[in-house]
Amino acid sequence: MTRLQTELRTDAGSTGEIELRPFDPSRDFPAMVELIAAGNRHDGIDYFPTPEGLALDWAPSPRFDPVRDHAVIADAGRFIAAAGVDWRERAGKIVHRIEIWTHPEVRRRGHGRRLLAWAEARARESVADGSGGPPELSHFLGGGVDRSKPEQIRFAEKAGYEPVRYGFVMRRRLDEPIPELRLPAGLEVRPVMPEQHRAIWEADSEAFEDHFEAAVRDEADFSQFYDHPDVDTSLWQVAWDGNEVAGSVVNGIYPHENAELGLDIGWLDHVSVRRPWRRRGLASALIVRSLAVLRDRGMTVGALGVDAENPTGALGVYERLGFTPHQTWVTYRKPF
């Protein structure tokens, strides 16, 4: 048990009912999902995980432990706030990503500041104890903020964080005409077979290496890529050039999330084309095929996320195909 874990177990509120404690994977996923849903419903964020899906996202890995790296504030057993921190190697540096969730009913009472202090301390401790990435690299603290929420921006900037990058969640109605675009000559889309999983994942990983501060992926990422309970590879559009993956669009439908939103959204979760096959219209051809598949499965909206300064020109491609910004996210950072 680390020093911070010891402090969490003994740090109780003055009433004896409010406590700051470590996350317990054996029993806390349903309460955590309720907290995330309450905040996202209030803030208009399109993310509503299930306990099973969150358990997969928070599965232990060499760089992450849900007990060590998450803390919750509970009031008489009910989660009112929580925080988590994990790290990634990005472009030769380590970024410790912090997430904070606060129930709308108890905001502006200091819970967010308390949890941010805990998360920053946990990140520093992880570097000191060897669990937070190579200490010889530069280390940064970071997180994402919805640009339409000025209170979130003030919170980040007051804590010393500065904006470094912008990104969009984009949407497109599927009842609008979807163009028909041919695949480049010599390429074909094939149904995804289990024996192809590794090749598809490796091609996607390679393609994303050209993106802003691409994360160094590991085997935990491979498991999450395929093991999520809502994964349906029959939705995917994977283009092959002989035995090589040229590009792919990994599509997903999340029924629980759609029920929360009251909207049938199909997500283009990963859009990637490897370097030798770029600038030939492959991405556009795979995207329109994806939109048609999602429409045929009963979805009314297509959605995706994109870096506002994507070096491959993805933003322009999405705009030409009818996508428009729905939300703007700001990446904030500060050095250790």
N, C-alpha and C positions, 0 to 999 in steps of 0.2 A: 504494500500500500504506500502510495506516495504521500509527501507532506500535504499536498493540496487535497487529496482524498481524505486524509485525516481531518483537515479543517472542515471539509464539507460535512462530514458525519457529526461533527460536534457543534456546528454553527446553527443555532436555532433563533427564531425571532423572540421578541420580548414576551409575546403572548403564550409561547410554548407551542403554538399551532403552525406558525410559518417556519419552514426550514429550507435551507439550501443543502442539497445532498447530491451524490452521484446518481446517474441514470442506472436503472436496474433492468437489464434486458429480459430477465425472467418474468417480469410482470408489468413493465412500464410502457410497452408499445401502444396499447389502446389509449392510455391517457395522453401520450405524446401526440398521437394522431388527432385527438380531440383538440388539443391546444393549437396545433398547426392549422387545423381546419377553422377554428374560431378566428384566428388572426388573419388568415388568408381570405376568408369570407368577408371580413370587415374591410380589408385592404384591396380587394379586387384582384387577387393573385390567383392564377389558374393552376393551382397545385394542391391536390387533396389526396395524400397517400393513404393506403390501407395499412393496417398493422403488419400484414405479411410483406407488402412491398417495402415498407420502411425497414423491417428487419433485414431484408436483403441488402438495401442500400447501406445500412449500418453494420453489416457483417464485419467481424474482426479481420484485420489484415496487418501486415508488418508495419504499416504507417498509421494505423487507426485502431483504437479500442473503445467501444461505446461506453464502457464504465469509466475509463480513465479520462476520456475526451469529451464527455457530455455531463452537464450538471443541470439540475432542475430546482425550481423554487416551488414548493408545495404548501398549500394552505389547507390544513385539516385533510390532507391527502389529495386534494385537487390541484393539478398543475396550473399555475398561474403564469409561469415564465420558465424559460429554459435556454441553454446556450450549448453550442458545440464548436469544436475546432479540429480541423484536420489539415494535413499538409501535402503539398505536391511539389515536385521539382519542375520548374518552368523556366526554360531558356537560361539554364545555368544558375538559377537561384531557387531558393525555397520560399514558397508562399504559404503561410498559415491562414487558411480561410476560416473566418469566424461567422457563425450564424446565431442570431438571437431571436427568440419568439416570446412575445409578451401578450397575454390575453387583453383584448380591448377594454375590459372592465377595470383593469388595474394599471393602465399606462400612466406615465408621468408621476410615478411614486418612487422612482429610484431603482426599480428592479433591473431595468436595462443597463444602467451604469454599473450596478453591482456585478451583473453577469459579464459585462464587457471586461471589467477588471479581472474577474476570474479567468476568462478565456485568454486574455493577454498573458496573465501569469502562467497559465497552463502551457501556452506555446513556448514561453521562455524556459520553463522547467523541462519540457520535452527535449529541447536542444541540449540542455545541461545533462539530462539522464541518458541521452543517446537514442531516444525514440522519435525525435523530431527532425530527422534528416541530417545530412552531412554538415557538421558544424563549420567546416572550412568555406562553405558557400555563404553568400549574402542571404539574410533572412528578412522577410517582410510579413507584416500583418495585413489582412485584407478582407473584403467582403463586398456584397452587392447591395445597392440601394435603388428603390423605385424613384425615378426622377420626379414623378408627380406627387411625391410625399415630402413636402418641405420639412416636416418635423424629423424625418429620417435623415435628410441631408444635414440639418443642423446638428443632430446627434453625432453623426460621423465626423463632421468638421470640427465640432467642439472637442472631440477626443483626439484631434491631431491628424485625421486621415485626409488625404487629398485625392481628387478624381484623376484616374489614369486612362480610362477607356469607357466607351459607350457601346451599348448593344440594344437591339430591338427584339421584341416578340412581335411577329407579323402574322396577319390573318388574311384569308381569302375566302369569299363565299364560293361554295361549290355548285350553287344553282346558276352561276354565271357560266358562259361558254368556256369550255376547256379546249385549247387548241390541240391539234394533232401534229406531233412532231416526230419525224423518223429518227431512229438511232443512226449514229454514224456507220458508214459501210464497214462490214466485217465484224460488227458487234451484235450480240444477242442477249436477251434477258431470259434467264432460266429460273425455275423454281428452286428455292433454297433447300438443300439437303443437309442433314446433320454432318456428313463427312466434309462439307464445305465451310463449316462454321469458322474454323481457324483461319482459312485463307481470306474469308470476307472480313473478319476482324482485323487481321494484319494489314489488309489493303486500306481499310478505313483509318487505322492508326497511322499508316504511312502518309495518307493524304492530308490528315490533320496536322502533320508536323510543320506544314507551311503556315499555319494559322498563328495568330498572336499568342505568344507564350504557351504553346501547346504543352499539355501535361505529359509527362513521362508515364506511360501506362504499364500496368502489371497484371498478374494473373487474377487478382481480385476484380479488375475491370473486365476481364474476359468473362468471368462468371456473371457479373451484373449485366453484361451485354445480352446474355442469352437466358438467364435463369429467372428473370422477373416474371411473376405469375401472369402478367398481361401480355407478355411477348407472343406475337403471332407472326412467324416468319413468312406466312403466305401473303402478308401485306407488303413485304419488302420487294424492292425492284433492284436487282443486281445484274449489271451488265458484264458480260464476259467477252474477252478476246482470246479465243482458244481456251487455254487452261489458266489464263490470268484474269483476275478481277480488274476491270478498268474503272469502275465506279459503282456507287450504290446509293440508294435512298432507303434508310431504315425507318419504316413507318410504324406508328402505334396508335391504338385506340384504347382509351382507359375508361371503362364503363362507370366505375365508382366516381371518378372525377367529373365525368359528363353529367351524372345524376345530380351532383352537387351544384354544377353550373347551370343546369337546365338547358344545356346546349350540346349538340352532337358534334364534337371536335375530333378531327383526325390529325395527328401530329406527324410531321416530317422531322423525326428526331435527329437524324444524321443525314446530311447531304454531302457526299464526298466523291471526288474524281482524282485519280492519280495523275501525276504530272504528264506522262507520255500521252494521255488521252484528253488533255484540257484544250480549250479553245476550238472545240469541234462540235459543240452543241449537245454534248452528252448529258450534262447536268440538266439542261432544259428538257430534254427528251425523257429523262427519268422522272423529273418532277411532274410533268403533265401526266405521265402514266400513273404516278402515285396519286395525284388528285382524282383521276378517274376511278382508281381502285377504292379510294376512301369514299367517294361519292356513291359508288355501287354498293358499298357496305352500309349505306344509310347515313353517312355523315353529311352535315350541312356546311361545315366550316373546316378549312385546312389551316394549320398553324405551324410555325417554326420559329427558331431563334437564330439571330445572326449578329456577328460583330459588325458595328457600324463602319469599321475601316478594314473589313476583310480584304486581304491582298489578292484573292483570286477573283474579285469582282462579283461575289455572290449576291451582294445587296442589289446591284443593278439587274441581275438575272431575276431575282424574286419580284422586283418591281415591274419588270416587263411582263411577267406572268400573272400580274394582278394582285400581288400581296401588298398590303399597306401596313404601316406601323400601328400596333395596338398598345404597346407599352415600351417605355425606354428605361433601360437599366444602366446604372453607373457603377463601375468598379472602382472602389476606394482602396488606397494603400497607405501604409506608413512603415518605415524601416524600424527594426528593433532598436 
